[in-house]
């Protein structure tokens, strides 16, 4: 009810695009988890005087809790996005309000300046990230299940780009103008408000809200003539998939894992696709199958304009942030120009709402749930208008296109060679799947890749200062935080386009899995061999690997597991992310950095100069990623060969 008060009543397909817009804003706020480098220098000021080890304890607490999402997966699978997002909003509000209170008085912090207190509130703010991501991303991948690559491009990209946007808003409105506590209050209000808005609007599709061409493929159409069946196009792959029968060859399509029971009407005169146009399984009609495919192709094309606008605007945002970041690396933006920069960024975000009106309105009813009554009405209409129609009263309910319900004796459906059919999706309990080699390989690769991302993103300020001690500036520090987020966004965009490219060729998305460790194996050595001014390349490549791994992992999970089994298996991989900061940050980076700082006589300001300050954790990350490459290749090969997990 609250959702209807906050937002206008819309047709279901437009409502799903409004849901995507809200999710984009949620993802932007969620990007603040990668902005630790903005405020970590304040923890070294006199009231706190934290050593690098203590700062790493704070950042590690945040990282560990951001990955502590296995309960989130069970919560989402059980209660759905509303409860998940509500809890996330509450955690976010408490966390950032606590940080505001601590840093409000830098000379005498109200709640004290202990590492434990700061870690507690910062950790709560970061824990909300898993609730926001799980509640919004997995929901939209179901709500727009026939366009998952576009969802990854648009929404998942902002999970990485969000840190750059938040950084630019900080530079525009807060840096050198207000105390850091004001920025924490902004994060509290901004993130919690968006989380609440998402909780009351973002929801999973139901049988009564499925939309043909968006999250529903339909079933074989009835009554098409051979004249209507000229174009043989597989709308999912761009090619043709053939059904061979004793008398004819029929174009068909493979269905994605989710097939459901409602569809949208193109107009009042178009019957729902509800039944096969034959009673004998050996006489599958060419016209019926092609009619269904053409209709699905037309329905999917309805959303092309909205998705194209969203992707195009995203590329504009990425180009704007990249240009701004590069400009800030060499010039200082002052005065009114900083406000205009922030205002332009916010305007670009709000323009994503234009996806909603770009979805064409339909004539007649918006949705029609498939029911025997509705189907019979259209059958009688068609029977009365065509005397040579067969008796449709005996027509059975049709299977979804490409599903295993096609009679095997009627013909053979040639699915793309690497596609995992719906009936092969894993629906086993988590405790059973933990014994599978494939899931263990995936975990190991995630441990290596996510660990490297944690080392670089959580310690970007210290890495930059160590490798360019004399040239260090806080402005350039913010630029490196921003460029990391931009690169992460570009990586997710690449995954989204790559997913479409692979589907067009009948290839499995697991082929993208080895890319991230390969990029990390290239980027980490660059921190040591590039000159100080070239560090932006190393930070960019590290962020790119992070974007690729996050974008590909969620698509791989959706392609391997049944819809109600994705949340917990997606989030169990986060345990890899929980361990890496404990090893890399707490056990290695912080103590070794402080040891070198003392050796150089810089203990008073907790700084360190030279690659020796950061080389051990970075080189360990390099070794882990090199080892992860064959593990990722083996995982992809096994999934492709076995058509699923084994």
Beta strands, then each sheet from edge to edge (+ up, - down):
strand 1: 241-244
strand 2: 249-252
strand 3: 262-264
strand 4: 367-369
strand 5: 412-413
sheet 1: 2+ 1- 5+
sheet 2: 3+ 4-
end
